[in-house]
Amino acid sequence: MCGCAPNHASDGLDVQDKDSNYYYKLTWDVPSMAKNAGDVILRDRMQFELDAGGNRSTLYGRIDLSNYINPIKRAGLAVKEIRFMLREPESASLDNTGALSPVADWQGASGSSGNDACIKLYATTRAYENASEVGIASPDVLCVLEKFSVVAATPADTAPAVALWEDWYGPKDLHPEGYTVVSDLLIGVAADKWVRQADQTLEVDIMLIAEPITITTERMNEILSQAQDL
């Protein structure tokens, strides 16, 4: 989209098509970039499969940070930004772009209860057994992204009501100090009822902006002590 964004653009804008019941979320955002001379940009990609019902139990991918972290040498990484991008490289409907359609289901019968679906992504240094346990107040969780699609066949089959949105929890920019980690970073994913991509393999691209740092002995002992207490 070209042109100038309104002052409230960072929060997104709900727009309704005048000829239908569809609502769209328009958002503008500033691209991530390294901001300090010592910042590094790390990239990774993980795949996950949805079952026949469009569900995905909790799964983790690990970002190997061993080149930057070493508790014995007091070497750590200050994480400053994390970005996620969901993709469907083998998409049948969007095969030129590999984009993941934001609509999780096409609702059928008029008057039916509809379908609500969600894909959840989060970055953490602690492996939680279930994504349902994870919130932004959970220990060692840096950020959480929840992507929603709600579809209902009202008022008619030919014009279903659709609501699409994303919720990001946690700061997107932790410059200049960052969030100190001394272990590999885990990316958790789970999904409920994303049926349009049932039995398909999806991908999530992760971009991490961070700075290699030397941690004081006092701070390192504090981090390790907290890890043992929780």
C-alpha positions as CSV (number, residue, x, y, z in Angstrom):
1,M,0.0,0.0,0.0
2,C,1.4,3.4,-1.0
3,G,0.8,6.8,0.5
4,C,1.1,8.2,4.0
5,A,-0.1,6.2,7.0
6,P,-2.4,7.9,9.5
7,N,-1.0,8.8,12.9
8,H,-2.5,5.7,14.5
9,A,-1.3,3.3,11.8
10,S,1.0,1.4,14.2
11,D,-2.1,0.0,15.8
12,G,-3.7,-1.1,12.5
13,L,-7.0,0.0,11.0
14,D,-10.2,-2.0,10.7
15,V,-11.8,-1.4,7.3
16,Q,-15.1,-2.9,6.0
17,D,-15.8,-3.6,2.4
18,K,-18.9,-1.6,1.4
19,D,-20.3,-4.5,-0.5
20,S,-19.8,-7.3,2.0
21,N,-19.5,-8.2,5.6
22,Y,-15.7,-8.7,5.3
23,Y,-13.5,-6.8,7.7
24,Y,-9.8,-6.3,7.0
25,K,-7.0,-5.3,9.3
26,L,-4.7,-2.8,7.6
27,T,-1.3,-2.3,9.3
28,W,1.8,-0.3,8.7
29,D,5.1,-1.1,10.4
30,V,8.7,0.0,10.3
31,P,11.0,-2.7,8.9
32,S,13.5,-4.3,11.4
33,M,17.1,-3.3,11.0
34,A,20.3,-3.4,12.9
35,K,20.6,-0.2,14.9
36,N,23.9,-0.5,16.7
37,A,27.3,-1.1,15.3
38,G,27.6,-4.3,17.2
39,D,24.2,-5.7,16.3
40,V,24.0,-8.9,14.2
41,I,21.1,-10.2,12.2
42,L,20.4,-13.9,12.6
43,R,17.9,-15.8,10.4
44,D,16.3,-19.3,10.8
45,R,13.4,-21.3,9.4
46,M,11.3,-24.1,10.9
47,Q,8.6,-26.3,9.4
48,F,5.5,-27.7,11.0
49,E,2.7,-29.9,9.8
50,L,-1.0,-29.5,10.5
51,D,-3.2,-32.6,11.0
52,A,-6.5,-33.4,9.2
53,G,-8.4,-31.0,11.4
54,G,-5.9,-28.1,10.9
55,N,-4.5,-28.6,14.4
56,R,-0.9,-28.6,15.6
57,S,0.2,-29.7,19.1
58,T,3.0,-27.8,20.7
59,L,6.2,-28.1,18.7
60,Y,9.6,-26.3,19.2
61,G,12.3,-25.3,16.8
62,R,15.7,-24.4,18.3
63,I,17.8,-21.4,17.1
64,D,21.5,-22.4,17.7
65,L,23.3,-19.6,19.4
66,S,26.4,-21.6,20.3
67,N,28.6,-19.2,18.3
68,Y,27.7,-16.4,20.6
69,I,27.0,-17.8,24.0
70,N,29.3,-19.5,26.5
71,P,28.4,-19.3,30.2
72,I,32.0,-20.3,31.3
73,K,33.5,-17.4,29.3
74,R,30.6,-15.1,30.4
75,A,29.6,-14.6,26.7
76,G,25.9,-14.0,26.0
77,L,23.6,-12.4,23.5
78,A,21.4,-9.4,24.0
79,V,18.2,-10.0,22.0
80,K,16.8,-6.7,20.7
81,E,14.2,-7.6,18.1
82,I,12.4,-10.8,17.0
83,R,10.2,-11.1,13.9
84,F,8.0,-14.0,12.6
85,M,6.8,-14.6,9.1
86,L,4.4,-17.5,8.4
87,R,4.6,-19.0,4.9
88,E,3.0,-21.8,2.8
89,P,5.7,-22.6,0.1
90,E,3.6,-25.4,-1.5
91,S,0.4,-23.3,-1.5
92,A,-2.1,-24.5,-4.2
93,S,-4.0,-21.2,-4.3
94,L,-1.1,-18.7,-3.8
95,D,1.7,-20.7,-5.5
96,N,3.5,-17.6,-6.9
97,T,4.1,-16.0,-3.6
98,G,4.0,-18.9,-1.0
99,A,2.0,-16.6,1.2
100,L,-0.2,-18.0,3.9
101,S,-3.9,-17.1,3.4
102,P,-5.2,-15.2,6.5
103,V,-8.6,-17.0,6.2
104,A,-8.5,-20.4,8.1
105,D,-11.8,-21.8,6.9
106,W,-14.6,-21.2,4.4
107,Q,-17.9,-21.6,6.3
108,G,-20.7,-23.5,4.6
109,A,-24.2,-23.7,5.9
110,S,-26.2,-20.6,6.7
111,G,-26.9,-20.1,10.4
112,S,-24.1,-22.4,11.5
113,S,-22.0,-21.5,14.5
114,G,-18.9,-20.6,12.6
115,N,-15.3,-21.5,13.0
116,D,-12.6,-19.8,15.1
117,A,-9.0,-20.7,14.4
118,C,-5.6,-19.6,15.8
119,I,-1.9,-20.1,15.1
120,K,0.3,-19.2,18.1
121,L,4.1,-18.5,17.9
122,Y,6.4,-17.5,20.8
123,A,10.1,-17.1,21.6
124,T,11.4,-18.6,24.8
125,T,14.4,-20.0,26.5
126,R,12.2,-22.5,28.4
127,A,10.3,-25.4,26.8
128,Y,6.7,-25.4,28.1
129,E,4.9,-28.7,27.6
130,N,1.8,-27.0,26.1
131,A,1.4,-23.7,24.3
132,S,-1.8,-23.2,26.2
133,E,0.3,-22.5,29.3
134,V,2.3,-19.8,27.6
135,G,1.6,-16.1,28.0
136,I,3.7,-13.0,28.1
137,A,3.9,-13.3,31.9
138,S,5.4,-16.8,31.6
139,P,9.0,-17.0,32.8
140,D,11.7,-16.8,30.1
141,V,9.1,-15.9,27.3
142,L,10.3,-13.0,25.2
143,C,7.3,-12.5,22.9
144,V,4.0,-14.1,21.8
145,L,2.2,-13.8,18.4
146,E,-1.4,-15.1,18.1
147,K,-3.0,-15.1,14.6
148,F,-6.8,-15.4,14.5
149,S,-9.4,-16.2,11.8
150,V,-13.1,-16.2,12.7
151,V,-15.7,-17.1,10.1
152,A,-19.4,-17.4,10.4
153,A,-22.0,-18.0,7.6
154,T,-24.2,-15.1,8.5
155,P,-26.2,-13.5,7.1
156,A,-26.0,-15.8,4.1
157,D,-23.8,-18.5,2.6
158,T,-22.6,-16.2,-0.2
159,A,-21.6,-13.4,2.2
160,P,-20.1,-14.9,5.3
161,A,-18.9,-12.7,8.2
162,V,-15.1,-12.8,8.5
163,A,-12.8,-11.3,11.2
164,L,-9.0,-11.6,10.9
165,W,-6.4,-10.2,13.2
166,E,-3.1,-10.7,14.9
167,D,-2.1,-9.9,18.5
168,W,1.6,-9.4,19.4
169,Y,2.5,-9.5,23.1
170,G,5.8,-8.1,24.3
171,P,8.0,-5.3,23.1
172,K,9.0,-5.4,19.5
173,D,12.1,-3.3,20.1
174,L,14.4,-3.8,23.0
175,H,17.1,-1.4,21.9
176,P,19.6,-0.5,23.3
177,E,20.2,-3.0,26.1
178,G,18.2,-6.0,24.9
179,Y,17.1,-9.2,26.6
180,T,20.1,-11.2,27.8
181,V,20.2,-14.9,26.9
182,V,22.8,-17.5,27.7
183,S,21.2,-20.5,26.0
184,D,19.7,-21.4,22.7
185,L,16.4,-19.7,21.8
186,L,13.3,-21.8,21.3
187,I,10.5,-21.0,18.9
188,G,7.2,-22.6,19.9
189,V,4.2,-23.1,17.6
190,A,0.7,-24.6,18.0
191,A,-2.5,-24.3,16.0
192,D,-6.2,-24.9,16.4
193,K,-8.6,-25.6,13.5
194,W,-6.7,-23.9,10.7
195,V,-8.5,-26.3,8.3
196,R,-7.7,-24.7,4.9
197,Q,-4.1,-25.9,5.4
198,A,-5.1,-29.2,6.9
199,D,-2.5,-32.0,6.2
200,Q,-0.1,-29.3,4.8
201,T,3.4,-28.3,5.8
202,L,3.8,-24.6,6.8
203,E,7.0,-22.7,7.5
204,V,7.8,-19.9,9.9
205,D,10.8,-17.6,9.1
206,I,12.5,-16.0,12.2
207,M,14.7,-12.9,12.1
208,L,16.6,-12.1,15.2
209,I,18.5,-8.8,15.8
210,A,20.9,-9.1,18.7
211,E,24.3,-8.0,20.1
212,P,27.1,-10.3,21.4
213,I,27.9,-9.2,24.9
214,T,30.2,-10.0,27.9
215,I,28.1,-10.6,31.0
216,T,29.4,-9.6,34.4
217,T,30.0,-12.4,36.9
218,E,27.3,-11.0,39.2
219,R,24.7,-10.9,36.4
220,M,25.7,-14.4,35.1
221,N,25.2,-15.8,38.6
222,E,21.8,-14.1,38.8
223,I,20.7,-15.6,35.5
224,L,21.8,-19.1,36.4
225,S,20.3,-18.8,39.9
226,Q,16.9,-17.8,38.4
227,A,17.0,-20.7,36.0
228,Q,17.6,-23.2,38.9
229,D,14.8,-21.7,41.0
230,L,12.1,-21.8,38.4
